[in-house]
Amino acid sequence: MDKRLTRIYFVLLLCCQNLTLGCRWINHKFKQYNAECLDLLKEMPEKQIRFVIQALEEITQLFDKDMDSVSWDEDKIDTFLNVLGQQVSGLKSCVHRQVRKNNKLQLYFERLRNHTLQLMGDNIQGWEFVQTQVMRHLRMLESLPAVNSRVS
């Protein structure tokens, strides 16, 4: 009977040692990894906000050109550009540093600007296609998590 108690004692001792080792890891490494995760999560909305800023700036450049072939109301276009500018200014106050532009996004808008208007012509059909694409992008930007939640 004494041998059985001794075996149980050793098993419990080994289990307790393993639990103690686990607690040391939690006390040291868990805090370190958790802090790193929190830092990374804090940076994510900022990257999304920078993406939104660049997209809005690209849209502004798209519409901030001579559009004589289109009979749209110039006051509405100016108002649209002003609203985009206000959004960009407001969003820039949420980011802390300037980062280089997203090349893929810039290339997409260059292609939209150049190829679409060249292929379809600088006419109402080409500009209506551009308008449809811009509306689609504005809706997509609205669905980004950084836009839907408040950034601290």
C-alpha positions, -999 to 999 in steps of 0.1 A, spaced: 0 0 0 29 23 7 42 18 -28 9 29 -43 9 61 -23 45 68 -33 35 63 -70 5 86 -67 27 112 -49 52 111 -78 25 114 -104 10 144 -86 44 159 -82 51 156 -119 17 171 -127 23 201 -104 57 207 -120 42 208 -154 15 232 -142 42 254 -127 62 255 -160 30 265 -178 24 293 -154 60 306 -159 53 307 -197 21 326 -192 37 351 -168 66 359 -193 59 349 -229 22 353 -230 24 389 -219 51 395 -245 32 379 -274 -1 395 -263 15 429 -263 29 423 -298 -6 412 -310 -21 443 -296 4 465 -313 -2 448 -347 -40 451 -343 -36 488 -336 -16 493 -368 -42 475 -390 -69 502 -390 -42 527 -399 -32 508 -430 -68 505 -440 -73 542 -435 -43 550 -456 -58 527 -483 -91 547 -482 -72 580 -483 -53 569 -514 -85 556 -531 -103 589 -524 -73 608 -538 -72 587 -569 -110 592 -574 -104 630 -570 -77 629 -597 -101 610 -620 -128 636 -618 -105 666 -615 -99 670 -652 -115 686 -682 -148 668 -688 -162 689 -717 -176 658 -734 -199 652 -704 -230 673 -697 -229 668 -660 -237 697 -637 -203 713 -629 -215 725 -595 -223 689 -585 -189 678 -597 -173 706 -577 -193 696 -546 -184 660 -551 -147 669 -553 -150 691 -522 -167 663 -502 -139 639 -513 -113 665 -501 -130 669 -468 -130 631 -463 -93 629 -472 -85 657 -447 -105 641 -420 -90 607 -425 -54 621 -426 -60 633 -391 -64 597 -381 -30 585 -393 3 592 -377 28 588 -405 31 590 -442 37 557 -461 43 551 -498 14 546 -520 -2 513 -528 12 506 -563 -16 482 -573 -43 507 -563 -26 535 -582 -21 512 -613 -58 503 -612 -70 539 -613 -45 547 -640 -59 519 -661 -94 530 -653 -86 565 -663 -65 558 -694 -78 526 -709 -115 530 -702 -116 565 -716 -94 556 -746 -114 525 -754 -148 539 -748 -139 574 -758 -139 605 -738 -177 606 -740 -207 601 -718 -206 563 -721 -170 562 -709 -176 586 -681 -208 567 -670 -187 535 -668 -161 554 -647 -189 568 -625 -203 533 -620 -169 519 -610 -163 548 -586 -197 542 -569 -188 506 -565 -154 515 -550 -170 540 -526 -194 513 -514 -165 488 -509 -144 514 -490 -174 519 -467 -174 482 -458 -137 481 -445 -135 474 -408 -115 506 -401 -143 527 -416 -171 508 -398 -155 511 -364 -140 540 -344 -102 542 -345 -87 553 -312 
